[in-house]
Amino acid sequence: MGLVLILIALIVFIVLATTRFKLHPFLALLGAALLAGFAYQLPVLEIAGHITRGFGGILGYIGIVIVFGTIIGVILERSGAAITMAETVIRLLGERFPTLTVSIIGYLVSIPVFCDSGYVILNSLKNALAARMKVSVVAMSVALATGLYATHTFVPPTPGPIAAAGNLGLESNLGLVILVGLVVAFITAMAGMLWANRFIGKDIELEDDGAPIMDSNDYQAMRDSYGELPSPVKAFAPIFVPIVLICLGTVVNLPARPVGEGALYTLGTFLGQPIFALAIGLALACTLLKSDNKRQELHDRVTEGLVAAAPILLITGAGGAFGTMLSATPLGDYLGQTLSTLGIGLFMPFLVAAGLKTAQGSSTVSLVTTSALVAPLLGQLGLDSEMGRVLTVMAIGAGAMTVSHANDSFFWVVTQFSRMKVATAYQAQTMATLVQGIVGIITVWLFSLVLL
């Protein structure tokens, strides 16, 4: 029992350090790793080795993938490719189902672009559509936000799911994580959209800051600020080509070896490795650069991407250090014996991730910390198969979206840009993320009955 109490104390330390004392999650996780070493009475001279091995081990592979994915997202954001993606979806789906349209737009755009940035970019488009189709701004806002939120927590190359997959030993099988993540994310996005539909016909009073809500003229001005927008092929290629290559790498490596083991197998395996797939994606993203001095523009975008990726890399590395420290303790065996009798399986990582998300606000921190925490316990939980690890990433992702409220930056982005009153935002946005999280874990559990 003492082992569990130490673990609970470490989780409380992480939550309090990041919330009340405003300590950066990187330092909080490293501090928790150090405290774990002493609390579990590991040999003092081995503690530093566990921390550095855990930190370097996770970043040695996943770090480059996170950086490439972040740079691609920055280029897509700055080039107006996200606008092209959104307008392509509108052309395909029309305007008959407004909340479905903006939900799918969010679902696609948030694969490469952070959900906060995606919402800011698409806000004026969403408001213009709401005005044109005479639909509640609140309904459209929640549909867009939950679409963005779904792929943000489930689908690589978004950094949170990549880091969780790395912590759980799936860095060489991201294709399977992407395939399952796309399905789970779509189901949770639709759950968010259905919740948003509750507000379609309601006349909800919004905050008045003295300026009118953006209409189609404002959207056109914002669109024009990007200059000439890229074509749909150019806009979608930097993200969907890497995803296809990663999934191809997974297919050619199936036990049945569908393409044999010759040159085609070698080529598919090589291009399907996330590092090379995303390198190709970055090369395709470079075709979106449009200034006269493309070399300088690329340098600027890479710099922006590195700045955005740095805190995620540090948090991911510190999470790896924390997980490695826990795996060196007798905690795994003890919890395994205890948890195996309870039979909670995938619900354990979901509840831990949901508790961390609700307490400290960051989905990425929740994904990294929980995956580091449960990695040593997969065998005891009956989840140490390849599919068991993938579904564990999904369960953690479902927890990491439960729930978005006042301590989450995304909550305030949605609230402020849509002008929802805080009380309205809790009813609409926060409750939507609760619905998404519950639907997400139920979906993952149902998958586990079939796939495990």
N, C-alpha and C positions, 0 to 999 in steps of 0.2 A: 504493500500500500504506500510505503514511503516513496517508492520510485515514481508512482503516479502523482503524488502530492508535489514532488519536485518538478515534474513536467507541467502541472497546472500552474505552479509558481512562475515557471519560465514564460509560459504563455501570458500570464498576467503582467509580468515584467515587460514583455514586448508591447502589449497593449498600452500600459501606462506610460512607458517611455516615449511611444510615438504620439500619444494623444495629450496627456496632461503635461508632460515635460518637453513636448515638441522636439524630441530627439529624432534625427534622420533614421529611417528604417535600416539603413546600412549599418550604422553604429549600434542600433538596438539589437539587430540580429547577431552581429559579432559579439556584443556584450553577452547575449543569451548563450552563445556557443561557449564563451569563456566560463561563464557561471556554471553551465552544464558540466564542463570538465571537472571543476572543483566540487560541485554538489554531488556528482556521481562517483567521486573519489577515483578518477582516472589518474595514472601516474603523471605527476606534475610535469616531468620533462617531455611527455608525449603530447601534451595539450596543444602546443604551438604547431606540431606536425600535423595533427588532425585538422586544425583550422586552415592551414595553408594548402593541404592536400584537397580538402573539400572545396575551398575557394577556387583554386586553379583547375581542379578536375572538371567542374561544371562549365567554366568559362573557356576551357581549352578548345571546346568544339562549338557549344551553343553561342558563345560570345560573338563570333564572327557572323553567325546567322542573324543574331539580334541586330547587329550594326547594319548589315546589308538591308534587312527588312525595314529598319527605321529610315535609312537614307532613301529607299524607294518611296516610302510613304511621304517624306518631305517633298520629293520631286513631284509626285502626283498631286500633292496639295498645292504647291506653288505654281504649277503649270496650268491649273484649271481642269486637269483630267477628272477630278471628282465631279465637277459640273457636267462634263461630257458623259460620265457614267450615269449620273442622275437623269439627264435629258434622254439618254438612250432607253432607260427603263420606262420613262413616261411615254415615249413613242411606242414602245412595245405593248405596254399595258393600257394605254389611254388614260382617261380621267374618270372612268366609271366607278372605280373603287379607290377613292383617294387615300384612305389609310393604308390599304394594302400596297399601293404604289410607293408611298414614302417609306413604309416598313422595309420593302425589298431594296429600295435605294440605300437605306441605312445599312441593311444586311451586307450589301456588296461593298459599299464605300469603306466600312470599318474593318475589312480584312487587311488592307494596307495602311489605313489612316487611323490614328487614335480617335476614340469615340468623341472626346472633347472637341478636337479640331474638326472632325467630321460634322459635328452639330453646328459649329460656328459657320463653316463653309456653306452648309445646306440650309441654314435658318431662313434666309431671305427667299430661297426657292420654295420652302415649305409654306411660308406665309403667303407668297404669291399664289400658290396652288389653293390654299385655304380660302383666299378672297375670291379667286376665280370660280371655285366650285361651291362657294357658300357653305363651307364646312367649319365647324368649331376649331379655332386655333389650338385649343387645349388637346383635342383629339388628335390632330395632326402632329402636334409636338410630342405627345407620348408615343405615337406610332413610330415616328422617326427615331426618337431616343431609344426605344426598346429594340428596334432593328439594329441600330448601331451597337448597342450594348451586348447583343447576342453573340455576334462574331468576335467582338472585343474579348470576350471571356472564354470562347471555345476554340477558335480557329487560328493556328499558326498561319502566317508569320507574325501575328500580333505577339509582342514580347512575353506577356504573361503566360499564355498557353505553351509557348516554346520553352520557357524556363521550367515550367511544371513538367513538361515532357522530358526535358534533360535531367531533372532531379530524379525522375522515375525510370531512367535508363532507356528512354525511347528516342534518343537523339539520332539513331540510325534508322528509325522507322516513323518519321514524321508524316509520311504519306498516309498511313493508317489513322493517325491522329487527325489529320486534315479531313479525310473522308468521313469519319464518324462525327467529327466536330461540325462539319457543314450540315449534316442531318440534324443533330441535336440543336444546333444554333437556329436552324430554320423553324423547328417546332417551337422553340422558346420565343422566337421573333413573332410567330403567328399568335402565340398566347398573349404576348404584349399588345399586339394589334387588336385582338378581341377585347382586351381590357380597355384599350383606347376608344373602341367603338361605343362604349358606354357613355362617352361624353360628346358624341357627334351632334346630337340634336339639342344639347343643353346650351343655354345662353349664360355663360360664366363670365363674371366680371373680372377684368384683368387690371393689373397695376397701370396707372397712368403717369408717365414721366414727362408728359407735355408734348410728345412727338407721336405722330401716327405710326401704327404698325406698318412695316414694309409692305408695299404692294408690288404689282408686276413691274412698275416703272423702276422701283428701287432694285428689284432683282436684275432688270436689264442693265442698270448702271453697274451693279456689282459684276455681272457677267462680262460687260465690256472692259472692265478694269483688267481682266486677264489677257486682253488682246485676242488674237485668233486662237480659238480653242482647238485642242488636238482631236483627231478623228476617233471614233469609237474603238477601232482596232488598236491604234497607238495608246489610247487611254487604258484599255483593259489588259493589253499584252504584258506589261511589266509585273502584274500580279498573277494573272491566270496561267501564263506560260510556266513560271516556276512551280505553281501548284500542280499543273499537269505533269511536269517532269518528275516532281517528288513522288506523285502517285504512281507514275510509270515505273520508277525505281522500286516501289513497293511491289507492284504486280510482277515484274520480271524476277523478283526474288522469292516469290511464293514457293512453297515446298515442291509443287508440281513442276516448277521451272517451265512456264508456258512457252518461252521462246528458246528453250534449250540453254546451253552454256557456252555458246560461241561468241562471235563478235557482237551480235545484237544484244546478248545478255551483258557483255562487258560495257558496251556503249550506254545501255539503259541504266545500268548500275552506277556508272560514272556520272552521267547527267542527272540522275535521280538523287544524288547526295545533296542535301540542302545547301551546302556551301556553294557548289557549282550551279545548282538550279537558281539560287538567288543572285549569283554573280551574273548569270544570263539575264535575269530580270532587271538588274541594275544597268546592264548594257542597253536593254530595251528602253529603260526609263530615260537614258541619256538622249534618246531621240526626241524627247519632249522638251529639251532645253531649246530656248528660242531667242536668246539675246545675241548680239553681234559677237560678243566675246564668250563663246560657249565654254572655253577652258576655265575662265574665271567664274562663270556661273556654276559650273560643276563643283569647283572648289568651294564656293559659298554654300551650296546645298549639302555637300559632304560635311562641311563644318557644322552646319545646322543639325544634321543627322547625328553626328558624334556628340554634340552637346545634349541632344534629346536622349540619346542612348546611354550616356554615361551613368546617370543615376540608376537606370534599370540594370545595367551590367553590374554595378556595385551591389545592389540589393540581391541580384541573382547569385553572385559569388558568395555573399554573406549567408544567404539561405543555404547554399551548398555546404558551407563550413558548419552551419548549425546542424544540418542533416547528418553530415559525416560524424560530428561529435556524438549525436544521439545514437548512431548506429554502432559506436564503439562501446556503448554502455549495455548493461543487462536489461534495459528497459524493453527492448523488442521482444525478448523471450517472455518476460512477465506479462506484457500487454497482450501478446499473442495468445497465451494460455487463457487470459481473462476474456478477451474479446471473442475468441473462437466459440466460447460457450454461449455468448450473447447472440451470435449470428447476425450482427448488424451490418457487416460487410461494407458496402459502398456508402452507407449512411454515416459511417464514422468520419471519413474525410469531408463529406458534405457538411456535417454539423460543425466540425472544427473550422472549415473555411468560412461558413456563414457567421460563426461567432466572431472570427477575426475581422471579416468585412464589416459587419455591423458596428464593431467596436472602434475600428481605426479608419475605415472609409476607403482604403485603396484596394481595388480588385487585384492589382498586380502584386502588392505585398501579401495579400491573402493567398493568392495562387502559389507564390514562391515559398512562403513560410509553411503552408499546409503540406505542399508536396515534399518539402525537406523533412517535415515531421513524420509523414506516413511512409516514406520510402523504406525505412528499416522494418516496417511492420507488414509489408505486402504479403510475405509468406504466411504469416500468422492469420492474416485476414482472408486468405484464400484468393489473393489477387495477383500472384506473382507470375501469371502467364502473360504473354504479349497482349492479348485482348483485355486481360484483367487490368494491366497497367494503363491501357488506353482509356478504359471506362473509369479508372480512378482519376485520370486527368479531367474527364468530363464531369465526374461527381464534384471534384474540387472547383471546376468552373461554375457549376450550378450554385455552389455555396458562395463563390466569390461575387455573385451578382445579388446576393440576398443579405441585406437590402441596401439600396442607395438612398441615403437621407442626408441630413445637414452636415455631416462630417466628410462627405464625398464631393470633390470638386465638380464631378459631372452633374450632380444634383443641382448645383448652383448655376452651372452653364445652362442647363435646360430651363431652370426657373427664371433666370434673368433674361435670357434671350427670347423666351416665349411670354415674358411678363406675367407669369402665373403668380398669384399670391402664395405665400409659403404654405398656408393651410390647404389651398387647392393642390399644390405640388405634392404634398403628403398623400392626399387622396388619389391623385392621378399617377404621378411618377413613382413615388415610393411603393405604393400598393402594386403597381405594375411590375416592379422588379421583384416583389415578393411572389407574385403569381408566376413570373418567369422562373424564379429559383425552384419553386415547388414543382412546376411542370417539368423543369429540367431534370431534377433528381428522379422523378417518377419515370421519365423517359429513359434515363440511364439504367434504372433498376429493371425496367421491362426488357431493355436490350440485354442486360446481364442474364436474364432467365433463358434467353435464346442463344446467346453467344458464349456463355461460360459453362 
